[in-house]
């Protein structure tokens, strides 16, 4: 699927489905928040949520006092929905509409979070672009957390084929640029009462 079609696909999803009608919905993103606690991420840290859409992660991070938040998504509709939900608090967040595969940051980040965007990159060049961008854009002491479907997870999401990862596959994919800190497996219960198995890995720059 080329870049134009991918964007069109996601705009349609966010224009036609409500917040709790998508499989990735979490009322409280416990796994992601746990990484912020584990790494004792300062409230002044520069944080970016890749593929954040209208996820509630940003709401919880604002509640926790985080001051420098950026949310990136390919879908402008998703960003607009999140902004509407947050109301006046939306002004406390930087919003970027871009494809994670071609995103060119103008800032450097202390914490790079990606739950279920990376696994949509199935072409070698897209993956390489993403990893090079992350390597350039994460500060030397920064942390990257990526969550994807595990090898026991679904083979597609929202009608799009994805790339599943084991802990070993994830580590090997990133080892040129990042050193693994920890990987965990998590069962995500969707709003439809199905289970999706994820692998979440945290990394530091090499």
C-alpha positions as CSV (number, residue, x, y, z in Angstrom):
1,X,0.0,0.0,0.0
2,X,1.6,3.3,-1.0
3,X,1.7,6.4,1.1
4,X,-1.3,8.1,-0.4
5,X,-3.5,5.0,-0.1
6,X,-2.4,4.4,3.5
7,X,-3.3,8.0,4.5
8,X,-6.7,7.7,2.8
9,X,-7.4,4.4,4.6
10,X,-6.7,5.8,8.0
11,X,-8.7,9.0,7.3
12,X,-11.6,6.8,6.5
13,X,-11.2,4.8,9.7
14,X,-11.2,7.8,11.9
15,X,-14.0,9.5,10.0
16,X,-16.3,6.5,10.3
17,X,-15.5,4.8,13.7
18,X,-15.8,6.2,17.1
19,X,-13.2,6.0,19.8
20,X,-14.3,2.7,21.3
21,X,-15.1,1.0,17.9
22,X,-11.5,0.4,17.0
23,X,-9.6,-2.7,18.2
24,X,-6.7,-0.7,19.7
25,X,-8.9,1.3,22.1
26,X,-7.7,1.4,25.8
27,X,-9.5,3.5,28.4
28,X,-6.2,3.6,30.3
29,X,-3.0,2.6,28.5
30,X,-1.5,0.8,31.5
31,X,1.4,-0.9,29.7
32,X,2.6,2.4,28.1
33,X,2.2,4.3,31.3
34,X,4.2,1.6,33.2
35,X,7.2,2.4,31.0
36,X,7.1,6.0,32.0
37,X,7.1,4.9,35.7
38,X,9.9,2.3,35.1
39,X,12.2,4.8,33.5
40,X,11.3,7.6,35.9
41,X,10.7,9.9,32.9
42,X,10.9,13.5,34.1
43,X,7.8,15.7,33.6
44,X,10.0,18.1,31.7
45,X,11.2,15.4,29.2
46,X,10.4,15.8,25.5
47,X,8.0,13.0,24.6
48,X,6.6,11.9,21.2
49,X,3.8,9.4,20.6
50,X,4.2,7.9,17.2
51,X,0.9,6.9,15.6
52,X,-0.9,8.2,18.7
53,X,-4.1,9.0,16.8
54,X,-6.8,9.8,19.3
55,X,-5.3,7.5,22.0
56,X,-5.9,8.5,25.6
57,X,-2.2,8.2,26.4
58,X,-1.8,12.0,26.0
59,X,-4.7,12.7,28.4
60,X,-3.1,10.6,31.1
61,X,0.4,12.2,30.5
62,X,-1.2,15.6,30.9
63,X,-2.8,14.5,34.1
64,X,0.6,13.3,35.3
65,X,2.0,16.8,34.7
66,X,4.0,16.2,31.5
67,X,4.8,19.5,29.9
68,X,6.4,18.7,26.5
69,X,4.2,16.3,24.5
70,X,4.0,15.7,20.8
71,X,1.5,13.4,19.1
72,X,2.1,12.3,15.5
73,X,-0.5,10.5,13.3
74,X,-1.0,10.0,9.6
75,X,-4.7,10.8,10.0
76,X,-5.7,14.5,10.4
77,X,-9.1,13.3,11.4
78,X,-7.6,11.4,14.3
79,X,-5.6,14.4,15.5
80,X,-8.7,16.6,15.2
81,X,-10.7,14.1,17.3
82,X,-8.1,14.1,20.0
83,X,-7.9,17.9,20.0
84,X,-11.7,18.2,20.3
85,X,-11.7,15.7,23.2
86,X,-9.0,17.6,25.1
87,X,-10.6,21.0,24.6
88,X,-8.4,23.8,26.0
89,X,-5.8,21.3,27.0
90,X,-5.1,20.5,23.4
91,X,-3.0,23.7,23.3
92,X,-0.5,22.1,25.7
93,X,0.3,19.4,23.0
94,X,2.2,19.7,19.7
95,X,0.3,17.9,16.9
96,X,1.9,16.5,13.8
97,X,0.1,15.0,10.8
98,X,2.7,12.8,9.0
99,X,3.4,9.2,8.0
100,X,5.7,7.5,10.5
101,X,7.7,6.0,7.5
102,X,8.6,9.5,6.1
103,X,8.4,11.7,9.2
104,X,11.3,14.3,9.4
105,X,11.4,15.6,12.9
106,X,12.7,19.1,13.7
107,X,13.1,18.3,17.4
108,X,15.0,15.7,19.5
109,X,13.2,13.6,22.0
110,X,13.9,12.0,25.4
111,X,11.1,9.4,25.1
112,X,9.9,7.9,21.8
113,X,6.7,5.9,22.2
114,X,5.1,3.8,19.5
115,X,2.2,1.4,20.2
116,X,1.1,-0.3,17.0
117,X,2.4,2.0,14.4
118,X,5.7,0.3,13.7
119,X,4.1,-3.0,12.8
120,X,2.3,-1.4,9.8
121,X,5.7,-0.8,8.2
122,X,6.2,-4.0,6.2
123,X,8.7,-2.8,3.5
124,X,12.4,-2.9,4.3
125,X,13.0,0.7,3.2
126,X,10.1,2.0,5.3
127,X,11.5,0.2,8.4
128,X,15.0,1.5,7.7
129,X,13.8,5.1,7.2
130,X,11.9,4.9,10.5
131,X,14.8,3.5,12.5
132,X,17.3,6.0,11.0
133,X,14.8,8.8,11.9
134,X,14.5,7.6,15.5
135,X,18.2,7.2,15.8
136,X,18.8,10.8,14.7
137,X,15.9,12.2,16.8
138,X,16.3,10.5,20.2
139,X,18.6,12.2,22.6
140,X,21.7,10.2,23.7
141,X,20.2,9.2,27.0
142,X,16.7,8.8,25.5
143,X,14.4,5.8,25.6
144,X,12.4,4.2,22.8
145,X,9.4,2.0,23.5
146,X,7.8,0.0,20.6
147,X,4.7,-2.2,20.9
148,X,3.7,-4.5,18.0
149,X,1.7,-7.6,17.5
150,X,3.7,-10.6,18.6
151,X,4.1,-13.8,16.6
152,X,1.0,-15.0,18.5
153,X,-1.0,-11.8,17.6
154,X,-3.1,-11.1,14.5
155,X,-1.5,-11.0,11.1
156,X,-3.5,-7.9,10.1
157,X,-5.2,-4.9,11.6
158,X,-8.0,-2.8,10.1
159,X,-7.7,-4.7,6.9
160,X,-4.0,-4.1,6.5
161,X,-1.3,-6.7,6.7
162,X,1.2,-6.1,9.5
163,X,4.7,-7.4,10.4
164,X,4.6,-9.4,13.6
165,X,7.6,-9.5,15.9
166,X,9.1,-11.8,18.6
167,X,11.4,-10.4,21.2
168,X,14.3,-11.8,19.2
169,X,13.1,-10.4,15.9
170,X,12.5,-7.0,17.4
171,X,15.9,-6.9,19.0
172,X,17.6,-8.0,15.8
173,X,15.7,-5.4,13.7
174,X,16.9,-2.6,15.9
175,X,20.3,-3.7,17.1
176,X,22.3,-1.6,14.7
177,X,21.0,1.6,16.4
178,X,19.5,0.5,19.7
179,X,20.2,-1.8,22.7
180,X,17.3,-3.6,24.2
181,X,16.5,-2.9,27.8
182,X,13.5,-5.1,28.3
183,X,10.7,-6.9,26.4
184,X,7.3,-8.0,27.7
185,X,4.3,-9.7,26.2
186,X,0.9,-8.3,26.9
187,X,-2.6,-9.5,26.1
188,X,-4.8,-6.6,24.9
189,X,-8.5,-7.1,25.2
190,X,-10.3,-5.3,22.4
191,X,-13.7,-3.6,22.8
192,X,-15.1,-6.7,21.0
193,X,-13.8,-9.0,23.7
194,X,-11.1,-10.6,21.5
195,X,-7.5,-10.9,22.6
196,X,-4.5,-9.5,20.8
197,X,-1.0,-10.5,22.0
198,X,1.6,-7.7,21.8
199,X,5.3,-7.6,22.4
200,X,6.5,-4.3,24.0
201,X,10.3,-3.6,23.9
202,X,12.2,-0.7,25.4
203,X,15.6,0.4,24.0
204,X,18.4,2.8,24.6
205,X,20.6,4.3,21.8
206,X,23.8,2.4,21.0
